[in-house]
């Protein structure tokens, strides 16, 4: 049996294309336990939305996924039978945990769900303790890097 996607991401992965990043995300989606929060760290342009597009595909979401910057979050429902709800939150314009609470996200977090958060540092106090933190970056050769932080 190959290395688990979690072990692979903890070691760090470099992808050469958006398609490769999405494939990796789809692989992770298939392995995520229900009701997982995924915090996506990284500057503008590192591929956070690209990653969420792959995540959505892995969860069976067929509609297009774009960055929810202007509406702050979007809800994508997977296939009805046993499918997961993907909630994609862009916290860039939020000023802290209170503003997230005002969004009433809990109403959309119907088990099984996956919450993907871009700019999680803006709402650190709100993120659940068990959230998975993924660092996304760009290497000097323009390839994208993804690394899952070790959990405490």
C-alpha positions in Angstrom: 0.0 0.0 0.0 1.3 3.5 -0.9 1.9 6.3 1.5 -1.2 7.9 2.8 -2.1 11.3 1.5 -1.7 12.8 5.0 1.9 11.4 5.2 2.6 12.7 1.7 1.3 16.2 2.6 3.1 16.3 6.0 6.4 15.6 4.1 5.5 18.3 1.6 4.5 18.1 -2.0 5.4 20.2 -5.0 3.1 20.3 -8.0 3.9 21.6 -11.5 0.3 22.4 -12.6 -3.1 23.5 -11.4 -4.4 20.0 -12.5 -1.8 18.3 -10.3 -2.8 20.5 -7.3 -6.4 19.7 -7.9 -5.7 15.9 -8.2 -3.8 16.1 -4.8 -6.8 17.9 -3.2 -9.2 15.4 -4.6 -7.1 12.6 -3.1 -7.2 14.4 0.2 -11.0 15.0 0.0 -11.5 11.2 -0.3 -9.5 10.6 2.9 -10.9 13.4 5.1 -13.0 12.4 8.0 -16.5 13.9 8.1 -16.9 17.3 9.5 -13.3 18.5 8.9 -12.1 22.1 8.8 -9.2 22.7 6.5 -7.3 26.0 7.0 -5.5 27.1 3.8 -2.5 29.4 4.5 -0.7 31.3 1.8 -0.4 34.6 0.0 -2.4 35.7 -2.9 -1.9 33.6 -6.0 -0.5 30.5 -4.4 -3.4 28.3 -5.5 -5.9 28.2 -2.6 -8.9 28.4 -4.8 -7.4 25.9 -7.2 -6.9 23.6 -4.2 -10.5 24.0 -3.2 -11.7 23.2 -6.7 -9.9 19.9 -6.5 -11.3 19.3 -3.0 -14.8 19.9 -4.3 -14.3 17.5 -7.2 -13.1 14.9 -4.6 -16.3 15.4 -2.6 -18.4 14.9 -5.7 -19.3 18.6 -6.2 -19.9 19.2 -9.9 -20.7 22.9 -10.0 -17.9 25.4 -10.7 -16.0 26.6 -7.6 -14.7 30.2 -7.6 -13.2 32.3 -4.9 -15.9 33.6 -2.6 -14.1 36.9 -1.9 -17.1 39.1 -2.5 -19.8 37.0 -0.8 -17.4 35.8 1.9 -18.5 32.2 1.6 -20.2 29.7 -0.8 -21.9 26.4 -0.1 -21.5 23.5 -2.5 -23.5 20.4 -2.0 -22.1 17.0 -3.0 -24.3 14.3 -4.5 -27.3 13.7 -2.3 -26.7 10.0 -1.3 -24.0 10.3 1.4 -22.5 13.3 -0.2 -20.7 16.0 1.7 -21.4 19.7 1.9 -18.4 21.9 1.1 -18.4 25.3 2.7 -15.8 27.6 1.2 -15.0 30.6 3.4 -12.7 33.5 2.4 -11.9 35.3 5.7 -9.8 38.0 4.0 -12.4 40.7 4.7 -13.3 39.5 8.2 -11.9 41.2 11.3 -12.1 38.4 13.7 -14.1 35.6 15.2 -17.2 37.7 16.0 -17.7 38.4 12.3 -17.7 34.7 11.4 -20.3 34.0 14.1 -22.5 36.7 12.5 -22.4 34.8 9.2 -24.3 31.9 10.8 -22.1 29.3 9.1 -23.2 26.7 11.6 -26.5 26.6 9.7 -24.8 25.2 6.7 -22.4 22.8 8.5 -24.8 19.8 8.3 -22.9 16.6 8.8 -21.0 15.4 6.8 -19.3 18.6 5.9 -16.0 20.0 4.9 -15.1 23.6 5.7 -12.3 25.1 3.6 -11.0 28.4 5.0 -8.9 30.8 3.0 -7.0 33.5 5.1 -7.6 31.5 8.3 -5.2 33.8 10.3 -7.9 36.5 10.2 -10.2 34.3 12.4 -7.8 32.1 14.4 -9.9 32.1 17.5 -12.9 30.8 15.7 -11.2 27.8 14.0 -11.9 24.4 15.8 -9.0 22.8 17.6 -8.9 19.9 15.3 -8.6 21.9 12.1 -6.0 20.7 9.6 -3.6 23.5 8.5 -2.2 23.4 5.0 0.6 25.8 3.9 0.6 26.7 0.2 3.4 28.5 -1.5 5.3 29.0 -4.7 8.8 27.6 -5.2 11.5 29.6 -6.9 10.9 27.6 -10.1 7.2 28.7 -10.1 6.0 25.2 -9.0 3.5 25.1 -6.1 4.3 23.7 -2.7 1.8 22.2 -0.3 2.6 21.0 3.2 0.3 19.8 6.0 1.4 21.2 9.4 2.1 18.6 12.0 -0.7 18.6 14.6 0.2 19.1 18.3 
